[in-house]
């Protein structure tokens, strides 16, 4: 008996605990539509082990599995509580800056033409790209990364975004042009500052051959690169193709006011401080993060609205620094 107990030391308490945990875990799996494999990966339990444990047929040590399942369930509960307490930014708003960006998209798709939108981080460029794609047919958004260093890598990214089946590499350009021609579509190229001149020229070629609109979206370095092409004989045709150009370095006052109204921020001092935050690097995105954290702190204290103390604490936690005196 002692040898058997050493091999499998489960007690009645372990068996009963496993029964309770099975019910709890299965209920969570059913409620959230989780797969057993997902839970196994997140809880560091082998899939076959967890599956047999759930079916009450695991021959090994139940207490070990119990411990891991219980740890995962507690972590999941903590995440859910945090998720409920975190305030989310309002859904997409037709801010003045967003309306400006939408005008560029509409103009270039109707043309078709090429456009350029540049500005600082956090002013809503990417959100506007996504919203225009949702509301308009035949709009594709390609997000550039630093590894897109050659024309072929750019074309491959476009192929994926327009959901074109993979074909022969030498026919890729022709396949893309054939797919896009006649659609009256728009290709929005986000984070385009990561492209080299050859990549930008590749997308200009798609505009010319497929007769679709193309809008480049990125930061100030993108604007300088494209404007600099006017002095480069090999790429001057790109600069001349860009019809509508909009630059927005920082959010304007109406952007900030409308967003604060949507959040329901009424306290004058809080609004002034959040306005200052919105005018710093990170712009509206940073303001939303600070406000979300501040409201979470308020809710944790049983309050519906944040105070200046919450905003100062949120700023300190997110930036590891004190809120400057001029912002208070």
Number of C-alpha atoms within 10 A of each C-alpha: 5 7 8 8 10 9 10 13 15 15 12 9 10 18 16 11 16 22 15 12 18 18 12 14 18 13 12 14 15 10 9 8 9 12 10 17 15 12 19 19 12 12 19 14 17 13 16 13 17 23 16 13 20 18 10 14 11 15 10 15 15 20 18 12 21 21 15 16 24 17 13 18 18 12 13 13 12 11 12 12 11 13 12 11 17 18 19 16 16 13 8 13 16 14 19 16 21 22 13 16 26 18 14 21 29 16 17 25 25 14 14 20 23 30 23 25 25 24 21 19 22 21 26 21 23 21 14 22 23 16 14 20 18 12 9 14 12 16 23 22 20 20 16 20 15 11 10 17 16 15 19 16 13 21 20 17 17 21 20 12 14 17 12 14 9 12 10 8 11 9 10 17 19 12 17 20 18 13 15 20 15 11 14 17 22 29 27 28 25 22 20 26 24 20 22 17 18 15 20 21 18 19 22 22 15 21 23 17 14 21 21 27 26 28 30 25 26 24 22 17 14 22 21 12 15 21 16 13 17 15 11 12 8 12 17 16 14 21 18 13 14 19 16 16 15 17 17 18 17 20 24 15 12 12 21 23 17 15 21 21 12 13 16 11 18 12 12 9 14 22 17 14 19 25 21 16 21 25 19 16 16 17 22 24 17 21 27 23 18 25 26 21 24 25 24 25 24 19 17 13 10 9 12 12 16 22 18 16 13 20 25 20 20 23 22 14 13 12 11 10 11 12 17 9 6 7 14 14
